[in-house]
Amino acid sequence: MPSSQLDSSLFNSSLGVDANYASSSCLDYLSSFAGDRLFPDSFTIEIPKLPALESFGWTTYSHIISGEYRISFPDVYVLHTLNIGLLCSLLIGFIISRIIYHGLLRKKQEDLSPLQILLGVVLVAASASLPYGLIDLMNAENTAVRFVICLPFVLFFFRTLEAIFGFTPHGATSSSKIYSIYFTMPVEMIFDGDNKPVIA
């Protein structure tokens, strides 16, 4: 064994510290220290307590404005989860709209068949249960992100009931493209006398 390795092993054994572990721990500490300083997640301002001010018989105490104020910066992971979750919700709504258009709206009969009623019940149940599965799949813990993911499904739920009971506007059923936009997008669509969408 070379003398340098022998001296290093004797030094490590005498201190009870592994050199590789010590160097990795030091690098981890430095990286976390630099990351917290260069990329902080919040900005804190602390206003110290000031003496009370008296003027014209009025007294302003220091504790009114003193204290610690923190401005939290947007979390990139939360914004990414929000965008992906909303995109997945709209994509699911698009798929449901295509199923409804070809399975419930294009039939020329007055009453729905038992198969169509079963399809409508399944789609209503899917609109009520799919957001919970999507939240668990994306592991969304932020309350605002969960709310945004669930919000389109409320619209899908009522749009599906609207199609089952026959209250869908005639203009929305003129084509599959228009109905997909009407079903998926949380905006109000207005149709003219010719059952064509009015462009704002």
SVG drawing of the C-alpha trace seen along z (x, -y; Angstrom):
<svg xmlns="http://www.w3.org/2000/svg" viewBox="-90 -69 95 71">
<polyline fill="none" stroke="black" stroke-width="0.4" points="0.0,0.0 1.4,-3.4 2.3,-5.7 -0.3,-8.4 -3.2,-5.9 -1.9,-4.5 -1.7,-7.9 -5.2,-8.8 -6.7,-5.5 -5.0,-6.1 -6.3,-9.7 -9.8,-8.6 -9.8,-5.7 -8.5,-8.0 -11.2,-10.5 -13.9,-8.0 -15.0,-9.8 -15.3,-8.5 -13.6,-10.9 -16.1,-10.1 -19.1,-10.6 -17.7,-13.8 -17.0,-15.3 -20.5,-14.4 -22.2,-15.8 -20.2,-19.0 -21.2,-19.3 -24.9,-18.7 -24.7,-21.4 -23.1,-23.9 -25.5,-23.2 -28.6,-23.6 -27.1,-26.8 -26.4,-28.3 -29.8,-27.2 -31.6,-28.8 -29.7,-32.1 -29.9,-32.2 -33.4,-30.8 -35.5,-31.5 -39.1,-30.5 -40.2,-33.6 -39.1,-37.2 -39.3,-38.3 -39.5,-41.9 -39.3,-42.5 -40.4,-45.9 -39.2,-46.5 -41.3,-48.0 -41.1,-51.8 -41.9,-54.2 -45.5,-55.4 -46.2,-58.6 -48.4,-61.3 -49.8,-64.2 -52.9,-66.4 -54.0,-64.1 -53.9,-61.0 -51.5,-58.1 -50.3,-55.7 -48.8,-52.6 -45.9,-50.7 -47.5,-47.3 -49.9,-48.4 -47.4,-48.0 -44.5,-46.2 -43.9,-42.5 -42.8,-40.1 -44.2,-40.3 -43.6,-37.5 -44.2,-37.4 -44.2,-33.8 -43.0,-33.3 -45.0,-31.1 -44.0,-27.4 -43.0,-26.1 -44.1,-22.6 -47.6,-23.8 -48.0,-25.8 -46.9,-22.8 -49.4,-20.5 -52.1,-23.1 -51.5,-23.4 -51.2,-19.6 -54.3,-18.9 -56.4,-21.4 -55.3,-20.1 -56.1,-16.5 -59.6,-17.7 -60.4,-19.4 -59.1,-16.3 -61.4,-14.0 -64.3,-16.4 -63.5,-16.3 -63.7,-12.5 -67.0,-12.5 -68.4,-15.1 -67.6,-12.8 -69.3,-9.9 -72.4,-11.9 -72.5,-13.4 -72.4,-10.0 -74.3,-8.1 -77.0,-10.3 -77.6,-13.4 -77.6,-12.0 -80.6,-9.6 -83.8,-10.8 -86.1,-9.0 -88.0,-10.9 -87.3,-8.5 -83.9,-7.1 -83.3,-3.4 -82.3,-1.5 -78.7,-1.3 -78.6,-5.1 -79.9,-5.5 -77.2,-3.2 -74.6,-5.1 -75.9,-8.4 -75.7,-7.0 -72.2,-5.8 -71.1,-9.2 -72.7,-11.0 -70.9,-8.7 -67.7,-9.2 -68.0,-13.0 -68.5,-12.8 -65.7,-10.3 -62.9,-11.0 -61.6,-14.2 -60.7,-12.3 -58.8,-9.7 -57.0,-12.4 -56.0,-14.2 -54.6,-11.0 -52.8,-10.2 -51.1,-13.6 -50.5,-13.7 -51.9,-17.2 -51.8,-18.5 -52.5,-22.1 -56.1,-23.1 -56.2,-25.6 -54.9,-23.0 -57.5,-20.5 -60.2,-23.1 -59.1,-23.9 -59.0,-20.2 -62.5,-19.6 -64.1,-22.7 -64.5,-21.5 -66.1,-18.3 -68.9,-20.2 -69.7,-21.6 -69.4,-18.1 -71.8,-16.7 -74.6,-19.2 -73.8,-19.1 -74.3,-15.3 -77.6,-15.7 -78.6,-18.3 -78.0,-15.9 -79.9,-13.0 -83.0,-15.0 -82.9,-16.7 -82.2,-20.3 -79.1,-20.8 -79.4,-23.9 -80.0,-23.0 -77.0,-25.2 -74.6,-23.2 -75.6,-19.9 -75.0,-21.2 -71.6,-19.6 -69.3,-17.5 -66.7,-20.3 -69.2,-22.9 -70.6,-20.5 -67.1,-19.6 -66.4,-23.3 -69.8,-23.8 -69.3,-20.8 -65.7,-21.3 -65.0,-25.0 -66.4,-26.8 -67.7,-29.7 -71.2,-30.7 -71.9,-30.1 -74.6,-32.2 -76.4,-31.1 -78.2,-33.3 -81.5,-32.6 -79.9,-30.1 -78.5,-28.1 -75.0,-29.3 -72.6,-30.4 -72.2,-34.1 -68.5,-35.2 -67.8,-38.0"/>
</svg>
